[in-house]
Amino acid sequence: MAVHSERVQAPSPDAGQAVVAGNGTSAAGGGSKGAAPKRTRPAGGPGAGARFAPYLLLLPAVLATIALLGWPLVKTVLLSFQNLNRRQLVMHLTEWTGFDNYTEQLTDPDFWAVTGRTVVFTLVNVVLIMVGGTLVGLLLNHLGKKMRLVLSIGLLMAWAMPVVAATTVYTWLFDQQWGVVNWFLDQLGWHSMADYNWLSSQYSTFFVVILLIVWQSIPFVAFNMYAGLTTIPKELYEAARMDGAGAGKIFSLVIFPNLKPFFLATTFLEVIWVFKSFTQVYAINGGGPENLTRTLPVHAFLEGSSGQHYGIGSAIAVLTILMLGALMAYYFRIMIKQEDEL
C-alpha cells in the first residue's frame, strides 16, 4: 500500500496580509470579488484656500476695473450735483446744487432735441450696419478661398484703422476744393458738385458721418456673421433647397432661426457703440453747422469742457449712461426670456 505524501508549503507573511486585505475588501464591497475600494471625500469639504482661490485670481481685474472705470464714473456723478464753472475752479469752491443740473436739462428743449437726434442717428446707423454686415457675411460664405481672403483682408484693414485716422481720411475725401468725391461726381456729369461743401448743412454732414461709421462697423458684423454661418449644418440648406426654398426662404427659415442669438447680441453692441460715438461726429464738424449735428456725447463735451459748465456736462453724461442702462436692461430681459424658451 503506497503512501502518498503531500508537500505542505507554509504561507508567507505577505500572502497572509494579501488574503486578509482581500477579505476586508469583499466584506466592504458586499461580497463582490475584485472590487476596488472607493475613496470618500473628506467630510470637511475643500479647504479655505481652494474656496477663495477663484476670487483671488479675479481680484486684480476687479481692482483695475474699479480704478479705470468705477472712480471716473463716481466722480462724474458727484460733479453732476455741483455748480462747477470757471470761478469755482479758480477759487477751489465746491457748490452743491442738488438736482438743479438735471432739472435744467430735463426741462430744456435743446436737450430733448439732441436726444431725439441721437436716437434717429443711432437707428439709421444700426440698420445700415446690420444689413450691410449681414450681406457681406453671406458673401464671405459663398466666395472661394482666394477671394474670401482678399475680402477679409480689406475688411480687416477698414476695421483696424484708428478712428481719428479714418475721420481725417474722410475729411480729405469730402473736401470742398480738393476732395476726390467732388472730383468724381464732376467727372460723372454732376458739375454742380465740383465745389460742393459737404459740411455746410445738417443732412450732408450726417451723411458723411454715417458713411464713416457704417464703413468701419460693417467688418465686425460681417466676420461674426460668417463665423455663425459655419456652424449651420449643410444638411439644412440641402433640405430647404429640396423643398423648393429660394434665397429669401433659406435666410428666414434656416439662417435667421439658427443665428438669432448672434443678431440680438450684435445689434445690441452696435446700438451701444453708435449711441456713444463721439470722435467721428466731433472731428468731422464739431457738432456743426449751428449745432445741428450734436449728439448726446458731443453735447456733453461741448457744454462741459468747451463751455466750462462742468456740472451740466456731467449731468448730460449721467443721463446718457442711464439711457444706455435702460437699453441694457431691456436687452438682458430679452436674452433671459430666450434662454427660458430654450
C-alpha positions in Angstrom: 0.0 0.0 0.0 1.7 3.1 -1.2 1.5 6.1 1.0 1.3 9.4 -0.9 2.9 12.3 1.0 1.8 15.8 0.1 4.1 18.7 0.3 2.9 21.3 2.6 4.1 24.9 1.9 3.8 27.3 4.7 2.2 30.5 3.7 4.4 33.6 3.7 3.6 36.6 5.8 2.9 38.7 2.6 0.4 36.2 1.3 -1.4 36.3 4.6 -1.6 40.0 4.5 -3.0 39.8 1.0 -5.7 37.4 2.0 -6.7 39.5 4.9 -6.8 42.6 2.7 -8.9 40.7 0.1 -11.4 39.5 2.7 -11.7 43.0 4.1 -12.4 44.4 0.6 -15.0 41.8 -0.1 -16.8 42.5 3.1 -16.7 46.2 2.5 -18.0 45.7 -1.1 -20.9 43.5 -0.2 -19.2 40.2 -1.2 -18.2 41.3 -4.7 -14.8 39.9 -5.9 -12.1 42.2 -7.1 -13.9 45.4 -6.4 -11.6 48.3 -5.7 -12.1 50.3 -2.5 -14.0 53.6 -3.0 -12.5 56.8 -1.9 -14.7 59.1 0.0 -14.5 62.9 0.0 -13.3 64.4 3.3 -16.3 65.4 5.5 -14.9 68.9 5.8 -15.0 69.7 2.1 -12.4 71.8 0.2 -10.1 73.9 2.2 -10.5 77.7 2.6 -7.7 78.3 0.1 -9.4 76.3 -2.6 -12.7 78.1 -2.0 -11.2 81.6 -2.2 -8.7 80.9 -4.9 -11.1 82.0 -7.8 -11.9 85.2 -6.1 -8.2 86.0 -5.5 -7.5 85.4 -9.2 -10.3 87.8 -10.1 -9.2 90.5 -7.7 -6.5 92.2 -9.9 -9.1 92.6 -12.8 -11.7 93.9 -10.4 -9.4 96.4 -8.9 -8.2 97.6 -12.3 -11.8 98.0 -13.5 -12.7 100.0 -10.4 -9.7 102.2 -10.8 -10.2 102.8 -14.5 -14.0 102.9 -14.8 -15.5 103.0 -11.4 -13.8 106.1 -10.0 -14.3 108.3 -13.1 -18.0 107.3 -13.0 -18.3 108.2 -9.4 -16.5 111.5 -10.0 -18.9 112.3 -12.9 -21.9 111.6 -10.8 -20.6 113.8 -8.0 -19.8 116.6 -10.4 -23.4 116.4 -11.8 -24.7 117.6 -8.4 -22.4 120.6 -8.3 -22.2 124.1 -9.8 -18.7 123.9 -11.3 -17.6 126.7 -13.6 -14.5 128.8 -14.1 -15.0 130.7 -10.9 -15.3 127.6 -8.8 -12.2 126.1 -10.3 -10.1 129.2 -9.7 -11.3 129.7 -6.1 -11.4 126.0 -5.3 -15.0 126.1 -4.3 -17.5 123.3 -4.1 -21.1 124.4 -4.6 -23.6 121.6 -4.2 -26.8 122.3 -6.2 -28.7 119.0 -5.8 -30.7 118.1 -8.8 -30.7 121.6 -10.4 -28.5 120.5 -13.3 -30.8 117.6 -14.0 -33.9 119.7 -13.7 -32.4 122.3 -16.1 -31.6 119.7 -18.7 -34.8 117.8 -18.5 -36.8 121.0 -19.0 -34.5 122.3 -21.8 -35.9 121.8 -25.3 -32.4 121.7 -26.7 -31.6 118.6 -24.6 -34.6 116.8 -25.9 -33.9 117.9 -29.5 -30.3 116.5 -29.2 -31.7 113.3 -27.6 -34.2 112.7 -30.4 -31.5 113.4 -33.0 -29.2 110.9 -31.3 -31.9 108.2 -31.3 -32.6 108.7 -35.0 -28.9 108.8 -35.8 -28.4 105.5 -33.9 -31.3 103.8 -35.6 -30.1 104.8 -39.1 -26.6 103.6 -38.4 -27.5 100.3 -36.8 -30.0 99.4 -39.6 -27.4 100.1 -42.3 -24.6 98.3 -40.3 -26.7 95.2 -39.7 -28.0 95.0 -43.2 -24.6 95.7 -44.8 -22.7 93.4 -42.4 -25.2 90.5 -42.9 -24.9 90.8 -46.7 -21.1 90.9 -46.6 -21.1 87.9 -44.2 -23.2 86.0 -46.6 -20.9 86.9 -49.4 -17.9 85.7 -47.5 -19.7 82.3 -47.0 -20.2 81.9 -50.8 -16.8 83.1 -52.1 -13.9 80.8 -52.8 -10.8 80.7 -50.6 -8.7 83.2 -52.5 -11.5 85.9 -53.0 -12.6 85.3 -49.3 -9.0 86.0 -48.2 -8.8 89.2 -50.3 -12.2 90.5 -49.0 -11.3 89.6 -45.4 -8.0 91.5 -45.6 -9.9 94.6 -46.9 -12.4 94.3 -44.1 -9.8 93.8 -41.5 -7.9 96.9 -42.7 -11.0 99.1 -42.5 -11.8 97.7 -39.1 -8.3 98.1 -37.7 -7.9 101.7 -38.9 -7.8 104.2 -35.9 -11.0 106.3 -35.7 -9.1 109.6 -35.9 -7.1 108.5 -38.9 -10.3 107.3 -40.7 -12.0 110.6 -39.8 -9.1 112.5 -41.3 -9.2 110.5 -44.5 -13.0 111.1 -44.9 -12.5 114.8 -44.3 -10.0 114.8 -47.2 -12.3 112.7 -49.4 -15.2 115.1 -49.0 -13.1 118.3 -49.1 -14.8 121.2 -50.9 -11.9 122.1 -53.2 -9.6 119.1 -53.4 -11.9 116.2 -52.4 -11.9 113.1 -54.5 -15.7 112.7 -54.1 -16.4 116.1 -55.7 -14.0 115.5 -58.5 -15.5 112.1 -59.2 -19.1 113.4 -59.2 -18.0 116.2 -61.5 -16.5 113.7 -63.9 -19.8 111.8 -63.9 -21.6 114.9 -65.1 -22.8 116.5 -61.8 -20.9 119.7 -62.4 -22.7 121.4 -59.6 -21.0 119.1 -57.1 -17.5 120.3 -58.2 -17.2 122.8 -55.3 -19.9 121.4 -53.0 -19.4 121.9 -49.3 -20.5 118.7 -47.6 -20.2 120.2 -44.1 -22.5 123.2 -44.9 -25.8 121.5 -43.9 -27.1 119.2 -41.3 -28.1 116.3 -43.6 -24.9 116.3 -45.8 -22.7 116.4 -42.6 -24.7 113.5 -41.2 -24.3 111.7 -44.5 -20.5 111.8 -44.2 -20.5 110.8 -40.5 -22.9 107.9 -41.1 -20.9 106.7 -44.1 -17.8 106.7 -41.9 -19.3 104.8 -39.0 -21.0 102.3 -41.2 -17.8 101.7 -43.2 -15.8 101.0 -40.0 -18.6 98.9 -38.3 -19.5 96.5 -41.1 -16.4 94.3 -40.8 -17.3 93.4 -37.2 -20.8 92.2 -38.2 -19.5 90.5 -41.3 -16.9 88.4 -39.5 -19.4 87.4 -36.8 -22.0 86.5 -39.5 -19.5 84.4 -41.4 -18.4 82.6 -38.2 -22.0 81.9 -37.3 -22.8 80.6 -40.8 -20.0 78.0 -40.5 -21.9 76.4 -37.5 -25.1 75.7 -39.5 -25.1 72.1 -40.9 -25.1 71.9 -44.7 -27.9 69.3 -44.5 -30.3 72.1 -43.5 -29.5 74.0 -46.7 -29.9 70.9 -48.8 -33.3 70.1 -47.2 -34.5 73.6 -47.8 -33.5 73.5 -51.4 -35.1 70.2 -52.0 -38.4 71.7 -50.7 -38.0 74.5 -53.3 -36.9 77.3 -50.9 -35.2 80.2 -52.5 -32.6 82.5 -51.0 -35.1 84.5 -49.0 -36.8 81.4 -47.6 -33.4 79.9 -46.7 -32.5 83.0 -44.8 -35.8 83.3 -42.9 -36.3 79.6 -42.2 -32.7 78.3 -41.8 -30.2 81.1 -41.2 -32.1 83.5 -39.0 -33.6 81.0 -36.5 -30.1 79.4 -36.0 -28.3 82.7 -35.7 -31.0 84.6 -33.7 -28.7 85.0 -30.6 -26.0 86.4 -32.9 -28.4 89.0 -34.3 -29.6 90.0 -30.9 -26.1 90.4 -29.4 -24.6 92.1 -32.4 -27.5 94.6 -32.7 -27.3 95.4 -29.0 -23.5 96.0 -29.2 -23.9 98.2 -32.3 -26.6 100.3 -30.6 -24.2 101.0 -27.7 -21.2 101.8 -29.9 -23.2 104.1 -32.2 -25.1 105.8 -29.4 -21.9 106.8 -27.6 -19.9 107.6 -30.7 -18.1 110.9 -30.2 -14.9 111.1 -32.3 -16.5 110.8 -35.7 -19.2 113.4 -35.0 -16.9 115.9 -33.3 -13.8 115.5 -35.5 -15.9 115.9 -38.8 -17.5 119.3 -38.0 -17.5 119.8 -34.2 -21.3 119.3 -33.9 -22.0 121.9 -36.6 -23.2 123.6 -38.6 -25.1 125.7 -36.0 -25.0 122.7 -33.5 -27.4 120.8 -35.8 -25.3 117.6 -35.7 -24.8 117.4 -32.0 -25.4 114.1 -30.4 -25.5 113.4 -26.6 -21.8 112.6 -26.2 -20.8 115.7 -28.2 -23.4 117.8 -26.4 -22.0 116.7 -23.0 -18.4 117.6 -24.1 -19.3 121.0 -25.6 -21.4 122.0 -22.6 -18.8 120.7 -20.1 -15.3 121.3 -21.4 -15.8 123.8 -24.1 -18.5 125.8 -22.3 -16.8 125.3 -18.9 -20.1 124.2 -17.3 -18.7 121.0 -15.9 -21.7 120.3 -13.7 -24.1 120.5 -16.6 -21.8 118.4 -18.8 -21.6 115.7 -16.1 -25.4 115.7 -15.8 -25.8 115.2 -19.5 -23.2 112.4 -19.4 -25.1 110.7 -16.5 -28.4 110.9 -18.3 -26.7 109.3 -21.3 -25.5 106.5 -19.1 -28.9 106.0 -17.7 -30.4 105.7 -21.2 -27.8 103.1 -22.1 -28.6 101.3 -18.9 -32.2 101.1 -19.8 -31.3 99.6 -23.2 -29.1 97.1 -21.4 -31.9 96.1 -19.1 -34.2 95.6 -22.0 -31.6 93.5 -23.8 -30.9 91.3 -20.8 -34.6 90.7 -20.4 -34.9 89.5 -24.0 -31.9 87.2 -23.6 -33.2 85.7 -20.3 -36.6 85.1 -22.0 -34.9 83.4 -24.9 -32.9 81.2 -22.6 -36.0 80.2 -20.8 -37.7 79.2 -24.1 -34.7 77.1 -25.0 
